[in-house]
Amino acid sequence: MNQKLRNLVQQLGEAIHESVSESEHIAGVVKDIRKQGFDVLLMLEATIGLNELEQQPSAQMAGTEKDGEDTGETFTAQDLNFLKSLRISIEEHDR
């Protein structure tokens, strides 16, 4: 991962932390819990996954031709990788 991308991911993490820290709703609920006699320790884990975008021809996106006709290609390589990570396999049929 290059340094610029690493910095952007770090900025994303900081933005998530900041939005949770500054949330009036979260602060209100924490205050209500403290009124009940409990201290609150809030720990959140954010998993940030990155997949490099594939360059797709403009005439064919998400399995359709430019004029809207179905090409039969339902899944991109990224889709297949995601399904594989969930241990879902897709049978390929001969055409």
GROMACS elastic network, one bead per residue, 0.5 to 0.9 nm:
[ bonds ]
;  ai    aj funct       b0    kb
    1     4     6  0.83767   500
    1     5     6  0.64470   500
    1     6     6  0.64474   500
    2     5     6  0.54718   500
    2     6     6  0.62042   500
    2     7     6  0.87697   500
    3     7     6  0.61367   500
    3     8     6  0.86392   500
    4     7     6  0.51450   500
    4     8     6  0.63152   500
    4     9     6  0.87751   500
    5     8     6  0.50020   500
    5     9     6  0.62145   500
    5    10     6  0.85659   500
    6     9     6  0.51937   500
    6    10     6  0.62282   500
    6    11     6  0.86505   500
    7    10     6  0.50101   500
    7    11     6  0.61316   500
    7    12     6  0.86151   500
    8    12     6  0.61779   500
    8    13     6  0.86842   500
    9    13     6  0.63150   500
    9    14     6  0.86719   500
    9    48     6  0.77256   500
   10    13     6  0.50843   500
   10    14     6  0.62312   500
   10    15     6  0.86010   500
   11    14     6  0.50039   500
   11    15     6  0.60555   500
   11    16     6  0.86193   500
   12    15     6  0.50257   500
   12    16     6  0.62391   500
   12    17     6  0.86317   500
   12    48     6  0.88199   500
   13    16     6  0.51739   500
   13    17     6  0.62340   500
   13    18     6  0.85769   500
   13    46     6  0.76346   500
   13    48     6  0.83903   500
   14    17     6  0.50341   500
   14    18     6  0.60000   500
   14    19     6  0.85434   500
   15    18     6  0.50122   500
   15    19     6  0.60616   500
   15    20     6  0.86091   500
   16    19     6  0.52113   500
   16    20     6  0.62977   500
   16    21     6  0.85528   500
   16    46     6  0.84381   500
   17    20     6  0.52998   500
   17    21     6  0.60282   500
   17    22     6  0.85747   500
   17    44     6  0.88434   500
   18    22     6  0.59981   500
   18    23     6  0.84037   500
   19    22     6  0.52954   500
   19    23     6  0.59935   500
   20    23     6  0.52243   500
   20    24     6  0.88274   500
   20    26     6  0.72433   500
   20    27     6  0.89717   500
   21    24     6  0.85313   500
   21    26     6  0.79344   500
   21    27     6  0.79191   500
   22    25     6  0.88684   500
   22    26     6  0.81464   500
   22    27     6  0.77088   500
   23    26     6  0.53274   500
   23    27     6  0.62025   500
   23    28     6  0.86087   500
   24    28     6  0.60182   500
   24    29     6  0.86564   500
   25    28     6  0.51121   500
   25    29     6  0.63415   500
   25    30     6  0.86517   500
   26    29     6  0.52264   500
   26    30     6  0.61314   500
   26    31     6  0.85341   500
   27    30     6  0.51227   500
   27    31     6  0.60978   500
   27    32     6  0.86720   500
   28    31     6  0.50437   500
   28    32     6  0.62522   500
   28    33     6  0.87125   500
   29    32     6  0.50128   500
   29    33     6  0.62429   500
   29    34     6  0.86429   500
   30    33     6  0.50871   500
   30    34     6  0.62290   500
   30    35     6  0.86642   500
   30    39     6  0.84058   500
   30    40     6  0.66402   500
   31    34     6  0.50803   500
   31    35     6  0.62529   500
   31    36     6  0.88377   500
   31    40     6  0.89947   500
   32    35     6  0.50153   500
   32    36     6  0.65818   500
   33    36     6  0.51512   500
   33    37     6  0.69136   500
   33    38     6  0.59375   500
   33    39     6  0.73286   500
   33    40     6  0.73609   500
   34    37     6  0.51290   500
   34    39     6  0.56103   500
   34    40     6  0.71552   500
   35    38     6  0.72511   500
   51    54     6  0.89117   500
   51    78     6  0.78783   500
   52    78     6  0.88815   500
   53    56     6  0.89769   500
   53    78     6  0.81657   500
   54    76     6  0.88080   500
   54    77     6  0.82988   500
   54    78     6  0.78690   500
   55    58     6  0.89857   500
   56    59     6  0.83347   500
   56    60     6  0.69041   500
   56    61     6  0.66501   500
   57    60     6  0.55431   500
   57    61     6  0.71126   500
   58    61     6  0.65100   500
   58    66     6  0.76941   500
   59    64     6  0.81376   500
   59    65     6  0.57742   500
   59    67     6  0.84795   500
   60    63     6  0.64083   500
   60    64     6  0.56422   500
   60    66     6  0.61862   500
   60    71     6  0.84649   500
   61    64     6  0.58126   500
   61    65     6  0.71157   500
   61    66     6  0.79599   500
   62    65     6  0.87726   500
   62    73     6  0.75124   500
   62    74     6  0.66427   500
   62    75     6  0.70998   500
   62    76     6  0.71052   500
   63    69     6  0.87798   500
   63    70     6  0.62498   500
   63    71     6  0.56429   500
   63    72     6  0.62494   500
   63    74     6  0.51128   500
   63    75     6  0.71551   500
   63    76     6  0.81139   500
   64    67     6  0.78219   500
   64    68     6  0.55072   500
   64    69     6  0.56028   500
   64    71     6  0.54229   500
   64    72     6  0.77362   500
   64    73     6  0.75945   500
   64    74     6  0.85230   500
   65    68     6  0.51859   500
   65    69     6  0.52247   500
   65    70     6  0.63124   500
   65    71     6  0.63948   500
   66    69     6  0.73544   500
   68    71     6  0.89834   500
   70    73     6  0.77388   500
   70    74     6  0.88831   500
   71    74     6  0.81539   500
   73    76     6  0.77245   500
   75    78     6  0.78050   500
   75    79     6  0.54852   500
   75    80     6  0.63544   500
   76    79     6  0.50232   500
   76    80     6  0.63469   500
   76    81     6  0.86742   500
   77    80     6  0.50429   500
   77    81     6  0.61595   500
   77    82     6  0.86312   500
   78    81     6  0.50801   500
   78    82     6  0.62287   500
   78    83     6  0.86609   500
   79    82     6  0.51555   500
   79    83     6  0.62262   500
   79    84     6  0.85474   500
   80    83     6  0.50730   500
   80    84     6  0.59920   500
   80    85     6  0.85665   500
   80    88     6  0.86830   500
   80    89     6  0.80095   500
   80    90     6  0.78556   500
   81    85     6  0.61994   500
   81    86     6  0.87850   500
   82    85     6  0.50858   500
   82    86     6  0.65843   500
   82    87     6  0.87885   500
   82    88     6  0.86673   500
   83    86     6  0.50896   500
   83    87     6  0.63224   500
   83    88     6  0.50752   500
   83    89     6  0.67454   500
   83    90     6  0.82714   500
   84    88     6  0.52340   500
   84    89     6  0.60931   500
   84    90     6  0.86949   500
   85    88     6  0.74247   500
   86    89     6  0.87572   500
